[in-house]
């Protein structure tokens, strides 16, 4: 993890302000959904929520379970390839 040297305090409502320089560097904007992950060592990770990644991962899992000669295997693998290519 990269240290930024920026320290922020939690306000009385439990909020933390993310500095604009960090938002800009991560290409985040107001209204973007964020995921919160808790690490076993007591750390916390914020990540921009991306539904297309979740869908793509689910599609890859489904493809791995399918029979290669099945009726939809080729169609699903082509769709996954197109999504990864950004089409």
HTML snippet that shows the backbone in 3Dmol.js (N, CA, C, O; Angstrom):
<script src="https://3Dmol.org/build/3Dmol-min.js"></script>
<div id="view" style="width:600px;height:400px;position:relative"></div>
<script>
const pdb = `
ATOM      1  N   UNK A   1       0.841  -1.179   0.000  1.00  0.00           N
ATOM      2  CA  UNK A   1       0.000   0.000   0.000  1.00  0.00           C
ATOM      3  C   UNK A   1       0.880   1.235   0.000  1.00  0.00           C
ATOM      4  O   UNK A   1       1.937   1.253   0.631  1.00  0.00           O
ATOM      5  N   UNK A   2       0.448   2.255  -0.702  1.00  0.00           N
ATOM      6  CA  UNK A   2       1.221   3.491  -0.802  1.00  0.00           C
ATOM      7  C   UNK A   2       0.779   4.478   0.285  1.00  0.00           C
ATOM      8  O   UNK A   2      -0.409   4.780   0.404  1.00  0.00           O
ATOM      9  N   UNK A   3       1.718   4.970   1.062  1.00  0.00           N
ATOM     10  CA  UNK A   3       1.405   5.968   2.095  1.00  0.00           C
ATOM     11  C   UNK A   3       1.293   7.341   1.449  1.00  0.00           C
ATOM     12  O   UNK A   3       2.084   7.686   0.571  1.00  0.00           O
ATOM     13  N   UNK A   4       0.301   8.131   1.886  1.00  0.00           N
ATOM     14  CA  UNK A   4       0.106   9.474   1.327  1.00  0.00           C
ATOM     15  C   UNK A   4       0.593  10.563   2.264  1.00  0.00           C
ATOM     16  O   UNK A   4       0.850  11.683   1.823  1.00  0.00           O
ATOM     17  N   UNK A   5       0.727  10.259   3.551  1.00  0.00           N
ATOM     18  CA  UNK A   5       1.126  11.269   4.517  1.00  0.00           C
ATOM     19  C   UNK A   5      -0.019  12.179   4.932  1.00  0.00           C
ATOM     20  O   UNK A   5       0.189  13.151   5.659  1.00  0.00           O
ATOM     21  N   UNK A   6      -1.227  11.869   4.473  1.00  0.00           N
ATOM     22  CA  UNK A   6      -2.405  12.678   4.792  1.00  0.00           C
ATOM     23  C   UNK A   6      -3.139  12.035   5.963  1.00  0.00           C
ATOM     24  O   UNK A   6      -3.426  10.838   5.944  1.00  0.00           O
ATOM     25  N   UNK A   7      -3.439  12.837   6.982  1.00  0.00           N
ATOM     26  CA  UNK A   7      -4.168  12.348   8.155  1.00  0.00           C
ATOM     27  C   UNK A   7      -5.496  13.092   8.233  1.00  0.00           C
ATOM     28  O   UNK A   7      -5.531  14.315   8.092  1.00  0.00           O
ATOM     29  N   UNK A   8      -6.567  12.376   8.452  1.00  0.00           N
ATOM     30  CA  UNK A   8      -7.894  12.973   8.615  1.00  0.00           C
ATOM     31  C   UNK A   8      -8.525  12.423   9.884  1.00  0.00           C
ATOM     32  O   UNK A   8      -8.301  11.270  10.251  1.00  0.00           O
ATOM     33  N   UNK A   9      -9.305  13.247  10.545  1.00  0.00           N
ATOM     34  CA  UNK A   9     -10.019  12.821  11.749  1.00  0.00           C
ATOM     35  C   UNK A   9     -11.453  12.438  11.393  1.00  0.00           C
ATOM     36  O   UNK A   9     -12.023  12.936  10.422  1.00  0.00           O
ATOM     37  N   UNK A  10     -12.017  11.554  12.191  1.00  0.00           N
ATOM     38  CA  UNK A  10     -13.408  11.156  12.046  1.00  0.00           C
ATOM     39  C   UNK A  10     -14.259  12.195  12.763  1.00  0.00           C
ATOM     40  O   UNK A  10     -13.973  12.547  13.907  1.00  0.00           O
ATOM     41  N   UNK A  11     -15.314  12.694  12.094  1.00  0.00           N
ATOM     42  CA  UNK A  11     -16.165  13.697  12.746  1.00  0.00           C
ATOM     43  C   UNK A  11     -17.196  13.015  13.641  1.00  0.00           C
ATOM     44  O   UNK A  11     -17.219  11.789  13.748  1.00  0.00           O
ATOM     45  N   UNK A  12     -18.051  13.819  14.288  1.00  0.00           N
ATOM     46  CA  UNK A  12     -19.006  13.275  15.260  1.00  0.00           C
ATOM     47  C   UNK A  12     -20.077  12.388  14.629  1.00  0.00           C
ATOM     48  O   UNK A  12     -20.786  11.677  15.340  1.00  0.00           O
ATOM     49  N   UNK A  13     -20.202  12.422  13.304  1.00  0.00           N
ATOM     50  CA  UNK A  13     -21.153  11.557  12.607  1.00  0.00           C
ATOM     51  C   UNK A  13     -20.471  10.324  12.000  1.00  0.00           C
ATOM     52  O   UNK A  13     -21.114   9.542  11.299  1.00  0.00           O
ATOM     53  N   UNK A  14     -19.169  10.150  12.268  1.00  0.00           N
ATOM     54  CA  UNK A  14     -18.438   8.991  11.775  1.00  0.00           C
ATOM     55  C   UNK A  14     -17.910   9.139  10.363  1.00  0.00           C
ATOM     56  O   UNK A  14     -17.551   8.151   9.721  1.00  0.00           O
ATOM     57  N   UNK A  15     -17.861  10.381   9.875  1.00  0.00           N
ATOM     58  CA  UNK A  15     -17.411  10.608   8.503  1.00  0.00           C
ATOM     59  C   UNK A  15     -15.939  10.975   8.452  1.00  0.00           C
ATOM     60  O   UNK A  15     -15.384  11.552   9.388  1.00  0.00           O
ATOM     61  N   UNK A  16     -15.321  10.624   7.329  1.00  0.00           N
ATOM     62  CA  UNK A  16     -13.939  10.999   7.056  1.00  0.00           C
ATOM     63  C   UNK A  16     -13.939  11.663   5.687  1.00  0.00           C
ATOM     64  O   UNK A  16     -14.528  11.137   4.742  1.00  0.00           O
ATOM     65  N   UNK A  17     -13.292  12.801   5.575  1.00  0.00           N
ATOM     66  CA  UNK A  17     -13.203  13.497   4.289  1.00  0.00           C
ATOM     67  C   UNK A  17     -12.002  12.964   3.531  1.00  0.00           C
ATOM     68  O   UNK A  17     -10.882  12.960   4.043  1.00  0.00           O
ATOM     69  N   UNK A  18     -12.243  12.514   2.302  1.00  0.00           N
ATOM     70  CA  UNK A  18     -11.157  12.066   1.434  1.00  0.00           C
ATOM     71  C   UNK A  18     -10.671  13.294   0.662  1.00  0.00           C
ATOM     72  O   UNK A  18     -11.465  13.941  -0.021  1.00  0.00           O
ATOM     73  N   UNK A  19      -9.392  13.621   0.758  1.00  0.00           N
ATOM     74  CA  UNK A  19      -8.881  14.815   0.089  1.00  0.00           C
ATOM     75  C   UNK A  19      -9.091  14.786  -1.422  1.00  0.00           C
ATOM     76  O   UNK A  19      -9.038  13.727  -2.048  1.00  0.00           O
ATOM     77  N   UNK A  20      -9.330  15.966  -1.998  1.00  0.00           N
ATOM     78  CA  UNK A  20      -9.576  16.060  -3.436  1.00  0.00           C
ATOM     79  C   UNK A  20      -8.417  15.509  -4.250  1.00  0.00           C
ATOM     80  O   UNK A  20      -8.630  14.934  -5.318  1.00  0.00           O
ATOM     81  N   UNK A  21      -7.196  15.676  -3.763  1.00  0.00           N
ATOM     82  CA  UNK A  21      -6.049  15.162  -4.513  1.00  0.00           C
ATOM     83  C   UNK A  21      -6.106  13.637  -4.633  1.00  0.00           C
ATOM     84  O   UNK A  21      -5.727  13.072  -5.659  1.00  0.00           O
ATOM     85  N   UNK A  22      -6.581  12.982  -3.575  1.00  0.00           N
ATOM     86  CA  UNK A  22      -6.715  11.521  -3.600  1.00  0.00           C
ATOM     87  C   UNK A  22      -7.859  11.125  -4.533  1.00  0.00           C
ATOM     88  O   UNK A  22      -7.722  10.194  -5.327  1.00  0.00           O
ATOM     89  N   UNK A  23      -8.981  11.829  -4.436  1.00  0.00           N
ATOM     90  CA  UNK A  23     -10.120  11.539  -5.314  1.00  0.00           C
ATOM     91  C   UNK A  23      -9.728  11.681  -6.777  1.00  0.00           C
ATOM     92  O   UNK A  23     -10.079  10.845  -7.609  1.00  0.00           O
ATOM     93  N   UNK A  24      -9.003  12.738  -7.078  1.00  0.00           N
ATOM     94  CA  UNK A  24      -8.570  12.982  -8.459  1.00  0.00           C
ATOM     95  C   UNK A  24      -7.614  11.896  -8.934  1.00  0.00           C
ATOM     96  O   UNK A  24      -7.730  11.419 -10.063  1.00  0.00           O
ATOM     97  N   UNK A  25      -6.673  11.501  -8.085  1.00  0.00           N
ATOM     98  CA  UNK A  25      -5.700  10.469  -8.452  1.00  0.00           C
ATOM     99  C   UNK A  25      -6.389   9.130  -8.726  1.00  0.00           C
ATOM    100  O   UNK A  25      -5.948   8.369  -9.588  1.00  0.00           O
ATOM    101  N   UNK A  26      -7.464   8.843  -7.998  1.00  0.00           N
ATOM    102  CA  UNK A  26      -8.191   7.580  -8.162  1.00  0.00           C
ATOM    103  C   UNK A  26      -9.357   7.690  -9.138  1.00  0.00           C
ATOM    104  O   UNK A  26     -10.092   6.724  -9.343  1.00  0.00           O
ATOM    105  N   UNK A  27      -9.531   8.874  -9.744  1.00  0.00           N
ATOM    106  CA  UNK A  27     -10.616   9.128 -10.701  1.00  0.00           C
ATOM    107  C   UNK A  27     -11.988   8.847 -10.089  1.00  0.00           C
ATOM    108  O   UNK A  27     -12.852   8.228 -10.711  1.00  0.00           O
ATOM    109  N   UNK A  28     -12.165   9.323  -8.842  1.00  0.00           N
ATOM    110  CA  UNK A  28     -13.436   9.197  -8.147  1.00  0.00           C
ATOM    111  C   UNK A  28     -14.156  10.526  -8.183  1.00  0.00           C
ATOM    112  O   UNK A  28     -13.529  11.585  -8.158  1.00  0.00           O
ATOM    113  N   UNK A  29     -15.482  10.466  -8.240  1.00  0.00           N
ATOM    114  CA  UNK A  29     -16.260  11.701  -8.227  1.00  0.00           C
ATOM    115  C   UNK A  29     -17.424  11.572  -7.248  1.00  0.00           C
ATOM    116  O   UNK A  29     -17.764  10.478  -6.799  1.00  0.00           O
ATOM    117  N   UNK A  30     -18.018  12.702  -6.935  1.00  0.00           N
ATOM    118  CA  UNK A  30     -19.142  12.713  -6.005  1.00  0.00           C
ATOM    119  C   UNK A  30     -20.234  11.778  -6.502  1.00  0.00           C
ATOM    120  O   UNK A  30     -20.609  11.810  -7.673  1.00  0.00           O
ATOM    121  N   UNK A  31     -20.734  10.952  -5.605  1.00  0.00           N
ATOM    122  CA  UNK A  31     -21.802  10.020  -5.954  1.00  0.00           C
ATOM    123  C   UNK A  31     -21.328   8.632  -6.334  1.00  0.00           C
ATOM    124  O   UNK A  31     -22.148   7.721  -6.457  1.00  0.00           O
ATOM    125  N   UNK A  32     -20.015   8.437  -6.527  1.00  0.00           N
ATOM    126  CA  UNK A  32     -19.505   7.110  -6.853  1.00  0.00           C
ATOM    127  C   UNK A  32     -19.721   6.165  -5.670  1.00  0.00           C
ATOM    128  O   UNK A  32     -19.408   6.522  -4.534  1.00  0.00           O
ATOM    129  N   UNK A  33     -20.254   4.959  -5.922  1.00  0.00           N
ATOM    130  CA  UNK A  33     -20.419   3.998  -4.812  1.00  0.00           C
ATOM    131  C   UNK A  33     -19.071   3.415  -4.415  1.00  0.00           C
ATOM    132  O   UNK A  33     -18.211   3.172  -5.261  1.00  0.00           O
ATOM    133  N   UNK A  34     -18.899   3.193  -3.107  1.00  0.00           N
ATOM    134  CA  UNK A  34     -17.648   2.646  -2.568  1.00  0.00           C
ATOM    135  C   UNK A  34     -17.956   1.381  -1.774  1.00  0.00           C
ATOM    136  O   UNK A  34     -19.005   1.270  -1.139  1.00  0.00           O
ATOM    137  N   UNK A  35     -17.026   0.433  -1.821  1.00  0.00           N
ATOM    138  CA  UNK A  35     -17.096  -0.771  -1.001  1.00  0.00           C
ATOM    139  C   UNK A  35     -16.114  -0.617   0.145  1.00  0.00           C
ATOM    140  O   UNK A  35     -15.047  -0.024  -0.017  1.00  0.00           O
ATOM    141  N   UNK A  36     -16.474  -1.152   1.304  1.00  0.00           N
ATOM    142  CA  UNK A  36     -15.597  -1.115   2.479  1.00  0.00           C
ATOM    143  C   UNK A  36     -15.232  -2.548   2.836  1.00  0.00           C
ATOM    144  O   UNK A  36     -16.106  -3.389   3.045  1.00  0.00           O
ATOM    145  N   UNK A  37     -13.930  -2.818   2.903  1.00  0.00           N
ATOM    146  CA  UNK A  37     -13.434  -4.136   3.283  1.00  0.00           C
ATOM    147  C   UNK A  37     -12.663  -4.006   4.589  1.00  0.00           C
ATOM    148  O   UNK A  37     -11.886  -3.067   4.767  1.00  0.00           O
ATOM    149  N   UNK A  38     -12.877  -4.943   5.495  1.00  0.00           N
ATOM    150  CA  UNK A  38     -12.130  -4.976   6.744  1.00  0.00           C
ATOM    151  C   UNK A  38     -11.083  -6.075   6.645  1.00  0.00           C
ATOM    152  O   UNK A  38     -11.394  -7.208   6.280  1.00  0.00           O
ATOM    153  N   UNK A  39      -9.850  -5.737   6.969  1.00  0.00           N
ATOM    154  CA  UNK A  39      -8.764  -6.704   6.927  1.00  0.00           C
ATOM    155  C   UNK A  39      -8.603  -7.346   8.300  1.00  0.00           C
ATOM    156  O   UNK A  39      -8.972  -6.753   9.314  1.00  0.00           O
ATOM    157  N   UNK A  40      -8.060  -8.543   8.330  1.00  0.00           N
ATOM    158  CA  UNK A  40      -7.900  -9.268   9.586  1.00  0.00           C
ATOM    159  C   UNK A  40      -6.942  -8.575  10.546  1.00  0.00           C
ATOM    160  O   UNK A  40      -7.040  -8.759  11.759  1.00  0.00           O
ATOM    161  N   UNK A  41      -6.016  -7.779  10.015  1.00  0.00           N
ATOM    162  CA  UNK A  41      -5.051  -7.089  10.880  1.00  0.00           C
ATOM    163  C   UNK A  41      -5.603  -5.782  11.447  1.00  0.00           C
ATOM    164  O   UNK A  41      -4.868  -5.023  12.080  1.00  0.00           O
ATOM    165  N   UNK A  42      -6.891  -5.512  11.225  1.00  0.00           N
ATOM    166  CA  UNK A  42      -7.513  -4.304  11.752  1.00  0.00           C
ATOM    167  C   UNK A  42      -7.557  -3.159  10.764  1.00  0.00           C
ATOM    168  O   UNK A  42      -8.055  -2.082  11.093  1.00  0.00           O
ATOM    169  N   UNK A  43      -7.054  -3.360   9.575  1.00  0.00           N
ATOM    170  CA  UNK A  43      -7.061  -2.324   8.545  1.00  0.00           C
ATOM    171  C   UNK A  43      -8.391  -2.268   7.813  1.00  0.00           C
ATOM    172  O   UNK A  43      -9.247  -3.140   7.964  1.00  0.00           O
ATOM    173  N   UNK A  44      -8.539  -1.222   7.020  1.00  0.00           N
ATOM    174  CA  UNK A  44      -9.745  -1.024   6.243  1.00  0.00           C
ATOM    175  C   UNK A  44      -9.342  -0.604   4.839  1.00  0.00           C
ATOM    176  O   UNK A  44      -8.395   0.162   4.659  1.00  0.00           O
ATOM    177  N   UNK A  45     -10.063  -1.110   3.848  1.00  0.00           N
ATOM    178  CA  UNK A  45      -9.798  -0.759   2.458  1.00  0.00           C
ATOM    179  C   UNK A  45     -11.080  -0.220   1.858  1.00  0.00           C
ATOM    180  O   UNK A  45     -12.137  -0.836   1.991  1.00  0.00           O
ATOM    181  N   UNK A  46     -10.993   0.929   1.196  1.00  0.00           N
ATOM    182  CA  UNK A  46     -12.104   1.480   0.429  1.00  0.00           C
ATOM    183  C   UNK A  46     -11.812   1.229  -1.043  1.00  0.00           C
ATOM    184  O   UNK A  46     -10.693   1.452  -1.506  1.00  0.00           O
ATOM    185  N   UNK A  47     -12.818   0.765  -1.776  1.00  0.00           N
ATOM    186  CA  UNK A  47     -12.625   0.520  -3.197  1.00  0.00           C
ATOM    187  C   UNK A  47     -13.865   0.968  -3.944  1.00  0.00           C
ATOM    188  O   UNK A  47     -14.986   0.758  -3.480  1.00  0.00           O
ATOM    189  N   UNK A  48     -13.670   1.580  -5.092  1.00  0.00           N
ATOM    190  CA  UNK A  48     -14.804   1.974  -5.914  1.00  0.00           C
ATOM    191  C   UNK A  48     -15.568   0.713  -6.303  1.00  0.00           C
ATOM    192  O   UNK A  48     -14.982  -0.258  -6.780  1.00  0.00           O
ATOM    193  N   UNK A  49     -16.877   0.739  -6.095  1.00  0.00           N
ATOM    194  CA  UNK A  49     -17.710  -0.411  -6.395  1.00  0.00           C
ATOM    195  C   UNK A  49     -17.902  -0.519  -7.898  1.00  0.00           C
ATOM    196  O   UNK A  49     -18.255   0.458  -8.559  1.00  0.00           O
ATOM    197  N   UNK A  50     -17.670  -1.695  -8.429  1.00  0.00           N
ATOM    198  CA  UNK A  50     -17.772  -1.902  -9.866  1.00  0.00           C
ATOM    199  C   UNK A  50     -18.615  -3.142 -10.121  1.00  0.00           C
ATOM    200  O   UNK A  50     -18.142  -4.265  -9.945  1.00  0.00           O
ATOM    201  N   UNK A  51     -19.858  -2.945 -10.534  1.00  0.00           N
ATOM    202  CA  UNK A  51     -20.756  -4.075 -10.754  1.00  0.00           C
ATOM    203  C   UNK A  51     -20.337  -4.906 -11.953  1.00  0.00           C
ATOM    204  O   UNK A  51     -20.572  -6.114 -11.968  1.00  0.00           O
ATOM    205  N   UNK A  52     -19.720  -4.294 -12.964  1.00  0.00           N
ATOM    206  CA  UNK A  52     -19.342  -5.071 -14.150  1.00  0.00           C
ATOM    207  C   UNK A  52     -18.270  -6.097 -13.803  1.00  0.00           C
ATOM    208  O   UNK A  52     -18.242  -7.173 -14.400  1.00  0.00           O
ATOM    209  N   UNK A  53     -17.389  -5.794 -12.855  1.00  0.00           N
ATOM    210  CA  UNK A  53     -16.373  -6.755 -12.432  1.00  0.00           C
ATOM    211  C   UNK A  53     -17.041  -7.939 -11.759  1.00  0.00           C
ATOM    212  O   UNK A  53     -16.657  -9.083 -12.004  1.00  0.00           O
ATOM    213  N   UNK A  54     -18.040  -7.688 -10.910  1.00  0.00           N
ATOM    214  CA  UNK A  54     -18.758  -8.766 -10.236  1.00  0.00           C
ATOM    215  C   UNK A  54     -19.485  -9.657 -11.245  1.00  0.00           C
ATOM    216  O   UNK A  54     -19.464 -10.882 -11.129  1.00  0.00           O
ATOM    217  N   UNK A  55     -20.118  -9.040 -12.224  1.00  0.00           N
ATOM    218  CA  UNK A  55     -20.833  -9.799 -13.253  1.00  0.00           C
ATOM    219  C   UNK A  55     -19.852 -10.622 -14.068  1.00  0.00           C
ATOM    220  O   UNK A  55     -20.099 -11.797 -14.337  1.00  0.00           O
ATOM    221  N   UNK A  56     -18.753 -10.020 -14.459  1.00  0.00           N
ATOM    222  CA  UNK A  56     -17.743 -10.721 -15.255  1.00  0.00           C
ATOM    223  C   UNK A  56     -17.162 -11.903 -14.486  1.00  0.00           C
ATOM    224  O   UNK A  56     -16.983 -12.979 -15.057  1.00  0.00           O
ATOM    225  N   UNK A  57     -16.866 -11.720 -13.207  1.00  0.00           N
ATOM    226  CA  UNK A  57     -16.361 -12.816 -12.383  1.00  0.00           C
ATOM    227  C   UNK A  57     -17.372 -13.956 -12.306  1.00  0.00           C
ATOM    228  O   UNK A  57     -16.999 -15.126 -12.387  1.00  0.00           O
ATOM    229  N   UNK A  58     -18.645 -13.618 -12.150  1.00  0.00           N
ATOM    230  CA  UNK A  58     -19.694 -14.639 -12.090  1.00  0.00           C
ATOM    231  C   UNK A  58     -19.807 -15.391 -13.409  1.00  0.00           C
ATOM    232  O   UNK A  58     -20.015 -16.605 -13.428  1.00  0.00           O
ATOM    233  N   UNK A  59     -19.668 -14.659 -14.510  1.00  0.00           N
ATOM    234  CA  UNK A  59     -19.730 -15.300 -15.823  1.00  0.00           C
ATOM    235  C   UNK A  59     -18.552 -16.252 -16.022  1.00  0.00           C
ATOM    236  O   UNK A  59     -18.717 -17.333 -16.586  1.00  0.00           O
ATOM    237  N   UNK A  60     -17.369 -15.855 -15.563  1.00  0.00           N
ATOM    238  CA  UNK A  60     -16.196 -16.727 -15.679  1.00  0.00           C
ATOM    239  C   UNK A  60     -16.373 -17.991 -14.844  1.00  0.00           C
ATOM    240  O   UNK A  60     -15.987 -19.079 -15.271  1.00  0.00           O
ATOM    241  N   UNK A  61     -16.958 -17.849 -13.653  1.00  0.00           N
ATOM    242  CA  UNK A  61     -17.218 -19.010 -12.806  1.00  0.00           C
ATOM    243  C   UNK A  61     -18.214 -19.953 -13.483  1.00  0.00           C
ATOM    244  O   UNK A  61     -18.040 -21.172 -13.456  1.00  0.00           O
ATOM    245  N   UNK A  62     -19.255 -19.387 -14.087  1.00  0.00           N
ATOM    246  CA  UNK A  62     -20.245 -20.209 -14.787  1.00  0.00           C
ATOM    247  C   UNK A  62     -19.604 -20.927 -15.968  1.00  0.00           C
ATOM    248  O   UNK A  62     -19.887 -22.101 -16.207  1.00  0.00           O
ATOM    249  N   UNK A  63     -18.748 -20.236 -16.704  1.00  0.00           N
ATOM    250  CA  UNK A  63     -18.073 -20.835 -17.851  1.00  0.00           C
ATOM    251  C   UNK A  63     -17.201 -22.013 -17.413  1.00  0.00           C
ATOM    252  O   UNK A  63     -17.143 -23.036 -18.094  1.00  0.00           O
ATOM    253  N   UNK A  64     -16.528 -21.863 -16.279  1.00  0.00           N
ATOM    254  CA  UNK A  64     -15.657 -22.929 -15.779  1.00  0.00           C
ATOM    255  C   UNK A  64     -16.461 -24.182 -15.417  1.00  0.00           C
ATOM    256  O   UNK A  64     -15.928 -25.292 -15.456  1.00  0.00           O
ATOM    257  N   UNK A  65     -17.728 -24.011 -15.067  1.00  0.00           N
ATOM    258  CA  UNK A  65     -18.565 -25.151 -14.695  1.00  0.00           C
ATOM    259  C   UNK A  65     -19.263 -25.800 -15.886  1.00  0.00           C
ATOM    260  O   UNK A  65     -19.800 -26.902 -15.773  1.00  0.00           O
ATOM    261  N   UNK A  66     -19.253 -25.115 -17.020  1.00  0.00           N
ATOM    262  CA  UNK A  66     -19.969 -25.606 -18.197  1.00  0.00           C
ATOM    263  C   UNK A  66     -19.174 -26.669 -18.942  1.00  0.00           C
ATOM    264  O   UNK A  66     -17.946 -26.724 -18.874  1.00  0.00           O
ATOM    265  N   UNK A  67     -19.905 -27.499 -19.644  1.00  0.00           N
ATOM    266  CA  UNK A  67     -19.303 -28.490 -20.532  1.00  0.00           C
ATOM    267  C   UNK A  67     -18.816 -27.752 -21.780  1.00  0.00           C
ATOM    268  O   UNK A  67     -19.560 -26.981 -22.386  1.00  0.00           O
ATOM    269  N   UNK A  68     -17.563 -27.996 -22.154  1.00  0.00           N
ATOM    270  CA  UNK A  68     -16.957 -27.309 -23.303  1.00  0.00           C
ATOM    271  C   UNK A  68     -17.778 -27.528 -24.574  1.00  0.00           C
ATOM    272  O   UNK A  68     -17.833 -26.649 -25.433  1.00  0.00           O
ATOM    273  N   UNK A  69     -18.407 -28.676 -24.696  1.00  0.00           N
ATOM    274  CA  UNK A  69     -19.219 -28.976 -25.885  1.00  0.00           C
ATOM    275  C   UNK A  69     -20.679 -28.579 -25.696  1.00  0.00           C
ATOM    276  O   UNK A  69     -21.526 -28.882 -26.536  1.00  0.00           O
ATOM    277  N   UNK A  70     -20.972 -27.891 -24.572  1.00  0.00           N
ATOM    278  CA  UNK A  70     -22.354 -27.498 -24.292  1.00  0.00           C
ATOM    279  C   UNK A  70     -22.854 -26.437 -25.258  1.00  0.00           C
ATOM    280  O   UNK A  70     -22.071 -25.809 -25.970  1.00  0.00           O
ATOM    281  N   UNK A  71     -24.187 -26.242 -25.274  1.00  0.00           N
ATOM    282  CA  UNK A  71     -24.788 -25.344 -26.269  1.00  0.00           C
ATOM    283  C   UNK A  71     -24.443 -23.859 -26.101  1.00  0.00           C
ATOM    284  O   UNK A  71     -24.490 -23.118 -27.083  1.00  0.00           O
ATOM    285  N   UNK A  72     -24.106 -23.411 -24.915  1.00  0.00           N
ATOM    286  CA  UNK A  72     -23.879 -21.981 -24.707  1.00  0.00           C
ATOM    287  C   UNK A  72     -22.428 -21.636 -24.387  1.00  0.00           C
ATOM    288  O   UNK A  72     -22.112 -20.466 -24.168  1.00  0.00           O
ATOM    289  N   UNK A  73     -21.554 -22.614 -24.355  1.00  0.00           N
ATOM    290  CA  UNK A  73     -20.157 -22.387 -23.967  1.00  0.00           C
ATOM    291  C   UNK A  73     -19.478 -21.353 -24.870  1.00  0.00           C
ATOM    292  O   UNK A  73     -18.864 -20.406 -24.377  1.00  0.00           O
ATOM    293  N   UNK A  74     -19.587 -21.530 -26.178  1.00  0.00           N
ATOM    294  CA  UNK A  74     -18.935 -20.601 -27.114  1.00  0.00           C
ATOM    295  C   UNK A  74     -19.506 -19.191 -27.005  1.00  0.00           C
ATOM    296  O   UNK A  74     -18.763 -18.209 -27.024  1.00  0.00           O
ATOM    297  N   UNK A  75     -20.827 -19.096 -26.893  1.00  0.00           N
ATOM    298  CA  UNK A  75     -21.463 -17.780 -26.781  1.00  0.00           C
ATOM    299  C   UNK A  75     -21.001 -17.047 -25.527  1.00  0.00           C
ATOM    300  O   UNK A  75     -20.691 -15.857 -25.575  1.00  0.00           O
ATOM    301  N   UNK A  76     -20.958 -17.761 -24.407  1.00  0.00           N
ATOM    302  CA  UNK A  76     -20.545 -17.138 -23.145  1.00  0.00           C
ATOM    303  C   UNK A  76     -19.074 -16.753 -23.179  1.00  0.00           C
ATOM    304  O   UNK A  76     -18.705 -15.677 -22.710  1.00  0.00           O
ATOM    305  N   UNK A  77     -18.234 -17.616 -23.727  1.00  0.00           N
ATOM    306  CA  UNK A  77     -16.806 -17.283 -23.780  1.00  0.00           C
ATOM    307  C   UNK A  77     -16.560 -16.075 -24.684  1.00  0.00           C
ATOM    308  O   UNK A  77     -15.696 -15.251 -24.386  1.00  0.00           O
ATOM    309  N   UNK A  78     -17.308 -15.959 -25.784  1.00  0.00           N
ATOM    310  CA  UNK A  78     -17.173 -14.786 -26.673  1.00  0.00           C
ATOM    311  C   UNK A  78     -17.644 -13.513 -25.965  1.00  0.00           C
ATOM    312  O   UNK A  78     -17.029 -12.456 -26.105  1.00  0.00           O
ATOM    313  N   UNK A  79     -18.732 -13.619 -25.209  1.00  0.00           N
ATOM    314  CA  UNK A  79     -19.240 -12.455 -24.474  1.00  0.00           C
ATOM    315  C   UNK A  79     -18.247 -11.996 -23.418  1.00  0.00           C
ATOM    316  O   UNK A  79     -18.026 -10.796 -23.256  1.00  0.00           O
ATOM    317  N   UNK A  80     -17.644 -12.939 -22.698  1.00  0.00           N
ATOM    318  CA  UNK A  80     -16.631 -12.603 -21.701  1.00  0.00           C
ATOM    319  C   UNK A  80     -15.451 -11.909 -22.367  1.00  0.00           C
ATOM    320  O   UNK A  80     -14.949 -10.901 -21.868  1.00  0.00           O
ATOM    321  N   UNK A  81     -15.016 -12.449 -23.486  1.00  0.00           N
ATOM    322  CA  UNK A  81     -13.877 -11.848 -24.210  1.00  0.00           C
ATOM    323  C   UNK A  81     -14.205 -10.415 -24.630  1.00  0.00           C
ATOM    324  O   UNK A  81     -13.358  -9.530 -24.510  1.00  0.00           O
ATOM    325  N   UNK A  82     -15.422 -10.179 -25.120  1.00  0.00           N
ATOM    326  CA  UNK A  82     -15.830  -8.833 -25.554  1.00  0.00           C
ATOM    327  C   UNK A  82     -15.892  -7.871 -24.370  1.00  0.00           C
ATOM    328  O   UNK A  82     -15.489  -6.714 -24.485  1.00  0.00           O
ATOM    329  N   UNK A  83     -16.400  -8.353 -23.226  1.00  0.00           N
ATOM    330  CA  UNK A  83     -16.483  -7.492 -22.044  1.00  0.00           C
ATOM    331  C   UNK A  83     -15.082  -7.115 -21.553  1.00  0.00           C
ATOM    332  O   UNK A  83     -14.837  -5.970 -21.171  1.00  0.00           O
ATOM    333  N   UNK A  84     -14.173  -8.082 -21.566  1.00  0.00           N
ATOM    334  CA  UNK A  84     -12.810  -7.792 -21.123  1.00  0.00           C
ATOM    335  C   UNK A  84     -12.100  -6.832 -22.072  1.00  0.00           C
ATOM    336  O   UNK A  84     -11.235  -6.060 -21.659  1.00  0.00           O
ATOM    337  N   UNK A  85     -12.476  -6.890 -23.344  1.00  0.00           N
ATOM    338  CA  UNK A  85     -11.883  -5.995 -24.336  1.00  0.00           C
ATOM    339  C   UNK A  85     -12.512  -4.601 -24.290  1.00  0.00           C
ATOM    340  O   UNK A  85     -12.034  -3.675 -24.945  1.00  0.00           O
ATOM    341  N   UNK A  86     -13.580  -4.464 -23.516  1.00  0.00           N
ATOM    342  CA  UNK A  86     -14.221  -3.147 -23.372  1.00  0.00           C
ATOM    343  C   UNK A  86     -15.228  -2.832 -24.456  1.00  0.00           C
ATOM    344  O   UNK A  86     -15.552  -1.667 -24.686  1.00  0.00           O
ATOM    345  N   UNK A  87     -15.718  -3.840 -25.111  1.00  0.00           N
ATOM    346  CA  UNK A  87     -16.706  -3.599 -26.183  1.00  0.00           C
ATOM    347  C   UNK A  87     -18.100  -3.473 -25.613  1.00  0.00           C
ATOM    348  O   UNK A  87     -19.056  -3.270 -26.361  1.00  0.00           O
TER     349      UNK A  87
END
`;
const viewer = $3Dmol.createViewer("view");
viewer.addModel(pdb, "pdb");
viewer.setStyle({}, {cartoon: {color: "spectrum"}});
viewer.zoomTo();
viewer.render();
</script>
